[in-house]
Amino acid sequence: MRKFKKISILLLFLSFGLSSFSMKLENNKYFDNYGNHIKLKKYKRIIITDPSCVEIFYLIGAEDRIVGIAKTKISKMWPSEKIKNLESVGTISRPSIEKIIKLKPDLVILNVMSQRIVDTLKEQNIPFVVERATNFQEIFTKIKAYGKITGNDESAQLLIKEKKIQLNKIKEKISKHKKEKRGLVLYSNSPLLAYNSKSIPGEIMKLFNIKNLGNTALGNTHIISADYILEKNPEIIICTMKIRNVETLIKRNPYLKYTDAYKNNRIYIFESREILRGSPRIIDNLDEIYEVLYK
């Protein structure tokens, strides 16, 4: 059963990279990365199953439009004290379509792991988009879109401006470190899975001038073999999601002991909200990541 679950998770993550669409605002519509779109009009009853979008709504002052959210299992959602009283529609990977319909939303914003209910939303004529930002620009696009659909355009624009200033400051600090490092961002112990460049972790690797060794296969995430690890010899390994500690990682993948990352004590653990979540708050974490990587 446990092995089956791991394979299911792998197949789910592999499916993330199959989209050929792009996130954009065009012709008074907001298009997601999966070909879905909604009209850029004001919505009053919004259900959100994506944590990054919940955070954006609070940051632009649009939390009064949220009538329900999906809860997380692995990492906390911000702002925890304010969202604890919001109606739950299940978890991110298993949202309850019955609870969603009962709340009578005029818009549903889905996490990629919530896509199992897409067909029912279509049958019920409930507008929806599926959220998955792969870079900082798409995070800014999301903020702009949510400002427009909630009537909080000004707050959204101010937030974008603030985060772009923060991003430019960290870029200036990083520019002093010219030497490129070899690295990986892993999210599962067994099988060993890594992000490639078409992801927020991949974007962060690029920002920090780290050559992403995860760019070895098609798709957004994939299995990294022992032979590949030993051949490429990563100098930095960043771990998130299912990987909670270095000890378990090494126990299940003992060949990692032969990498420069292990020998030089450069295997780091970050919570998914710090390095994976497509929220503007991830930009707030860049200074902390900088201090860890360049200490």
Secondary structure, 3 states (H helix, E strand, C coil): CHHHHHHHHHHHHHHHHHCCCCCEEECCEEECCCCCEEECCCCCCEEECCHHHHHHHHHCCCHHHEEEEEECCCCCCCCHHHHCCCCEEEECCCECHHHHHHCCCCEEEEEHHHHHHHHHHHHCCCCEEEECCCCHHHHHHHHHHHHHHHCCHHHHHHHHHHHHHHHHHHHHHHCCCCCCEEEEEEEECCCCEEECCCCHHHHHHHHCCEEECCCCCCCCEEECCHHHHHHHCCCEEEECCCCCCHHHHHHHCHHHHHCHHHHCCCEEECCHHHHCCCCCHHHHCHHHHHHHHCC
